[in-house]
């Protein structure tokens, strides 16, 4: 009993030390990452991996497929995805659909450093999940007329450049690149079409239906 109490005290103490200092990621990140560590991935699974754009969708319901697992965390960045790859790799899933990077740009990371972080993710997955089919999805447009996310809404040109770098990398590595960007932009500009968003960044239900139809052939 004393040993159990001592162990619990040590764990609580370590947690307090971590949060007393500046944590590397948000509390939400650690909560969801710890959940993902205890929810196993299987070889028949299809994993959607990324930030809030992935997190906020009910992918399994969208495709009516219980083998689809949501591994999105709102606010996540490329380094955060890299740091939580191991539970996914352990399961050796059938497919992974990855979208990540826009939060790096909103936090003033350069396009080059964001891209290098993505390449690290891709290289780790292709090396350690050799039978997993990997799909890289483009970043989406943002709308600069909304005021909800001021650091995101000014990153339109950087997102376009980042997408072009991702596409080139995918072509070189033989990875499927899915360019979702044109599906959600205005006809006469590169702004996220306001009919698909309420805040200039995240997507409406209607937009996710369009996304579903665009990738259905890869999922199924």
CORFEN-V602757 format. One line per field, one symbol per residue. ss: DSSP state (H for helix, E for strand, L for the rest). phi: phi as a letter, one per 40 degrees, with the letter a starting at -180 (. if undefined). burial: 1 if it has 9 or more other C-alpha atoms within 8 Angstrom, else 0. Layout:
# CORFEN-V602757
ss = ???
phi = ???
burial = ???
This chain:
# CORFEN-V602757
ss = LHHHHHHHHHHHHHHHHHHHLLLLLLHHHHHHHHHHHHLLLLLLLEEEEELHHHHLLLHHHHHLLLLEEEEELLLLLHHHHHHLLHHHHHHLLLEEEEELLHHHHHLLLLHHHHHHHHHHHHHHHHHHLLLLEEEEELLLLLLLLLLLLLLLLLLHHHHHHHHHHHHHHHHHHLLEEELLHHHHELLLLLLELHHHLLLLLLLLHHHHHHHHHHHHHHHL
phi = .cccccccccccccccccccccccbcdddccccccccbbccbcccbbbbibcccdcbccccdbfacccbcbcbdgcbccccdcbcdcccdcfccabbbaahcccccbgccccccccccccccccccccbccccbbbbccbcbbcccbcbccccbbdcccccdcccccccccccgbcbbccdccbcccbaccccccbabbgbcbcddccccddccbdcccc
burial = 0000000000000000010000000000110110010000100011111111111000110100000111111101110111010011101111111111111111001010011011011001110010010111111111110110100110110111111011100110001111011001110001111001111111110011111100100000
